[in-house]
Amino acid sequence: MSLLEPGVKAPDFSLQDKNGNTVTMSQFLGKKVVLYFYPKDNTPGCTRQAQAYEASLDSFKAVNAEVIGISKDSVSSHVKFADKYNLEFTLLSDPELSAIQAYGVWQEKKNYGKVSMGVVRSTFIIDEKGFIEKVMPKVKPDTNAEEVLSYLSGNKQ
């Protein structure tokens, strides 16, 4: 399956956050949503990506955008990850891969010649009406938050 395209209605989901609360995509109607999918808590790239989003959180709030990170890690893994790095934004646990597969980010990956299935680091910007506005496939952890913020601030590319 390939990534969803801009203009498509963002699939709704119902996932647990690090506090055990159920979060749905539809509860964010009226706001922009930066939905980023990442492979694994506490790995170097994913940690840098999360820290970059956290460092820019006030700027995202200033453009009325909610930041949500999703991985297949457990709720308890997200708690440890968020506590260790003081992450205030929403982290959602998707062990059943429901949202991960709905957005098309569960794909074949090659690592050192070995082929396996995994989450392809991707970011979706969802508009206030719940439609995908922009898709950023295979993003780099160190520049993703900055690129999204630049886009949301009017530098639409």
C-alpha positions as a Markdown table, in Angstrom:
| # | Residue | x | y | z |
|---|---|---|---|---|
| 1 | Met | 0.0 | 0.0 | 0.0 |
| 2 | Ser | 1.2 | 3.5 | -0.8 |
| 3 | Leu | 0.9 | 6.7 | 1.3 |
| 4 | Leu | -2.3 | 8.6 | 1.2 |
| 5 | Glu | -2.4 | 11.5 | -1.2 |
| 6 | Pro | -3.3 | 15.2 | -0.5 |
| 7 | Gly | -7.0 | 16.0 | -0.9 |
| 8 | Val | -8.1 | 12.7 | 0.7 |
| 9 | Lys | -10.1 | 12.7 | 3.9 |
| 10 | Ala | -7.8 | 11.8 | 6.8 |
| 11 | Pro | -8.7 | 8.4 | 8.1 |
| 12 | Asp | -10.1 | 8.6 | 11.6 |
| 13 | Phe | -8.6 | 6.5 | 14.3 |
| 14 | Ser | -9.1 | 5.8 | 18.0 |
| 15 | Leu | -5.7 | 5.3 | 19.8 |
| 16 | Gln | -4.4 | 5.6 | 23.3 |
| 17 | Asp | -2.1 | 8.4 | 24.3 |
| 18 | Lys | 0.6 | 8.1 | 26.9 |
| 19 | Asn | -1.9 | 8.8 | 29.7 |
| 20 | Gly | -4.3 | 6.1 | 28.6 |
| 21 | Asn | -6.8 | 8.5 | 27.1 |
| 22 | Thr | -8.5 | 7.6 | 23.8 |
| 23 | Val | -7.6 | 10.2 | 21.1 |
| 24 | Thr | -9.4 | 10.3 | 17.7 |
| 25 | Met | -8.5 | 12.2 | 14.6 |
| 26 | Ser | -12.0 | 13.7 | 14.4 |
| 27 | Gln | -11.6 | 15.5 | 17.7 |
| 28 | Phe | -9.1 | 17.9 | 16.1 |
| 29 | Leu | -11.5 | 19.3 | 13.5 |
| 30 | Gly | -11.1 | 23.1 | 13.4 |
| 31 | Lys | -7.3 | 22.9 | 13.9 |
| 32 | Lys | -4.4 | 21.9 | 11.6 |
| 33 | Val | -2.9 | 18.6 | 12.6 |
| 34 | Val | 0.7 | 17.6 | 12.1 |
| 35 | Leu | 0.5 | 13.8 | 12.2 |
| 36 | Tyr | 3.9 | 12.2 | 12.1 |
| 37 | Phe | 4.6 | 8.5 | 12.0 |
| 38 | Tyr | 8.0 | 7.3 | 13.4 |
| 39 | Pro | 9.5 | 3.8 | 13.8 |
| 40 | Lys | 10.5 | 3.5 | 17.5 |
| 41 | Asp | 10.7 | 5.3 | 20.8 |
| 42 | Asn | 14.2 | 6.0 | 22.2 |
| 43 | Thr | 16.1 | 5.4 | 19.0 |
| 44 | Pro | 18.5 | 8.2 | 17.9 |
| 45 | Gly | 16.6 | 9.5 | 14.9 |
| 46 | Cys | 13.2 | 9.3 | 16.5 |
| 47 | Thr | 14.5 | 11.0 | 19.6 |
| 48 | Arg | 16.0 | 13.9 | 17.6 |
| 49 | Gln | 12.8 | 14.2 | 15.6 |
| 50 | Ala | 10.6 | 14.3 | 18.8 |
| 51 | Gln | 13.0 | 16.8 | 20.5 |
| 52 | Ala | 12.8 | 19.1 | 17.4 |
| 53 | Tyr | 9.0 | 19.0 | 17.6 |
| 54 | Glu | 9.0 | 19.7 | 21.3 |
| 55 | Ala | 11.4 | 22.6 | 20.9 |
| 56 | Ser | 9.1 | 24.2 | 18.3 |
| 57 | Leu | 5.8 | 23.5 | 20.1 |
| 58 | Asp | 5.0 | 27.1 | 20.9 |
| 59 | Ser | 5.5 | 28.0 | 17.2 |
| 60 | Phe | 3.1 | 25.2 | 16.2 |
| 61 | Lys | 0.5 | 26.4 | 18.7 |
| 62 | Ala | 0.9 | 29.9 | 17.3 |
| 63 | Val | -0.2 | 28.6 | 13.8 |
| 64 | Asn | -3.1 | 26.7 | 15.5 |
| 65 | Ala | -1.5 | 23.3 | 14.8 |
| 66 | Glu | -1.6 | 20.2 | 17.0 |
| 67 | Val | 1.4 | 17.9 | 16.9 |
| 68 | Ile | 0.8 | 14.2 | 17.1 |
| 69 | Gly | 3.4 | 11.4 | 16.9 |
| 70 | Ile | 2.4 | 7.8 | 16.2 |
| 71 | Ser | 4.4 | 4.6 | 16.5 |
| 72 | Lys | 3.6 | 1.0 | 17.2 |
| 73 | Asp | 5.3 | 1.3 | 20.6 |
| 74 | Ser | 3.2 | 0.5 | 23.7 |
| 75 | Val | 1.6 | 3.2 | 26.0 |
| 76 | Ser | 4.2 | 2.4 | 28.7 |
| 77 | Ser | 7.0 | 2.9 | 26.2 |
| 78 | His | 5.6 | 6.3 | 25.2 |
| 79 | Val | 5.4 | 7.3 | 28.9 |
| 80 | Lys | 9.1 | 6.5 | 29.4 |
| 81 | Phe | 10.0 | 8.3 | 26.1 |
| 82 | Ala | 8.0 | 11.4 | 27.0 |
| 83 | Asp | 9.2 | 11.6 | 30.6 |
| 84 | Lys | 12.9 | 11.1 | 29.6 |
| 85 | Tyr | 12.8 | 13.9 | 27.0 |
| 86 | Asn | 10.0 | 16.1 | 28.5 |
| 87 | Leu | 7.7 | 15.7 | 25.5 |
| 88 | Glu | 4.5 | 17.7 | 26.0 |
| 89 | Phe | 2.8 | 16.9 | 22.6 |
| 90 | Thr | 0.6 | 13.9 | 22.0 |
| 91 | Leu | 2.2 | 10.5 | 21.4 |
| 92 | Leu | -0.2 | 7.7 | 20.3 |
| 93 | Ser | 0.3 | 4.0 | 20.6 |
| 94 | Asp | -0.7 | 1.9 | 17.6 |
| 95 | Pro | 0.4 | -1.7 | 18.3 |
| 96 | Glu | -2.4 | -3.1 | 16.1 |
| 97 | Leu | -1.1 | -0.9 | 13.2 |
| 98 | Ser | -4.6 | 0.5 | 12.5 |
| 99 | Ala | -3.6 | 4.1 | 11.8 |
| 100 | Ile | -0.2 | 3.1 | 10.6 |
| 101 | Gln | -1.8 | 0.9 | 7.8 |
| 102 | Ala | -4.7 | 3.3 | 7.2 |
| 103 | Tyr | -2.2 | 6.1 | 6.3 |
| 104 | Gly | 0.0 | 3.7 | 4.2 |
| 105 | Val | 3.2 | 4.1 | 6.2 |
| 106 | Trp | 3.6 | 0.3 | 7.0 |
| 107 | Gln | 5.9 | -0.6 | 4.1 |
| 108 | Glu | 8.7 | -2.8 | 3.1 |
| 109 | Lys | 12.1 | -1.5 | 4.2 |
| 110 | Lys | 15.6 | -2.5 | 3.3 |
| 111 | Asn | 18.3 | -2.3 | 5.9 |
| 112 | Tyr | 21.8 | -3.6 | 5.2 |
| 113 | Gly | 20.4 | -5.8 | 2.5 |
| 114 | Lys | 17.7 | -7.3 | 4.8 |
| 115 | Val | 14.1 | -6.7 | 3.8 |
| 116 | Ser | 11.4 | -6.3 | 6.6 |
| 117 | Met | 8.2 | -4.5 | 7.2 |
| 118 | Gly | 8.2 | -1.3 | 9.2 |
| 119 | Val | 7.0 | 2.2 | 9.6 |
| 120 | Val | 8.4 | 4.6 | 7.0 |
| 121 | Arg | 9.0 | 7.9 | 8.7 |
| 122 | Ser | 6.3 | 10.2 | 7.2 |
| 123 | Thr | 4.4 | 13.3 | 8.1 |
| 124 | Phe | 0.9 | 14.4 | 7.1 |
| 125 | Ile | -0.4 | 17.9 | 7.5 |
| 126 | Ile | -4.2 | 17.7 | 7.9 |
| 127 | Asp | -6.4 | 20.8 | 7.4 |
| 128 | Glu | -9.1 | 22.2 | 9.7 |
| 129 | Lys | -11.8 | 20.2 | 7.8 |
| 130 | Gly | -10.0 | 16.9 | 8.3 |
| 131 | Phe | -8.5 | 16.5 | 4.8 |
| 132 | Ile | -4.8 | 15.7 | 4.1 |
| 133 | Glu | -3.2 | 19.0 | 2.9 |
| 134 | Lys | 0.4 | 17.8 | 2.5 |
| 135 | Val | 2.2 | 14.5 | 2.6 |
| 136 | Met | 5.9 | 14.4 | 3.4 |
| 137 | Pro | 7.3 | 10.9 | 2.8 |
| 138 | Lys | 10.6 | 9.6 | 4.1 |
| 139 | Val | 11.3 | 12.7 | 6.1 |
| 140 | Lys | 14.6 | 13.3 | 7.8 |
| 141 | Pro | 14.4 | 13.4 | 11.6 |
| 142 | Asp | 16.6 | 16.4 | 12.0 |
| 143 | Thr | 14.8 | 18.8 | 9.6 |
| 144 | Asn | 11.2 | 17.5 | 9.7 |
| 145 | Ala | 9.8 | 19.8 | 12.4 |
| 146 | Glu | 11.4 | 22.9 | 10.8 |
| 147 | Glu | 10.1 | 22.0 | 7.3 |
| 148 | Val | 6.6 | 21.5 | 8.6 |
| 149 | Leu | 6.7 | 24.8 | 10.5 |
| 150 | Ser | 8.0 | 26.6 | 7.5 |
| 151 | Tyr | 5.2 | 25.2 | 5.4 |
| 152 | Leu | 2.5 | 26.1 | 8.0 |
| 153 | Ser | 4.0 | 29.6 | 8.3 |
| 154 | Gly | 3.2 | 30.3 | 4.7 |
| 155 | Asn | 6.3 | 29.0 | 2.8 |
| 156 | Lys | 4.1 | 26.5 | 0.9 |
| 157 | Gln | 6.3 | 24.2 | -1.2 |
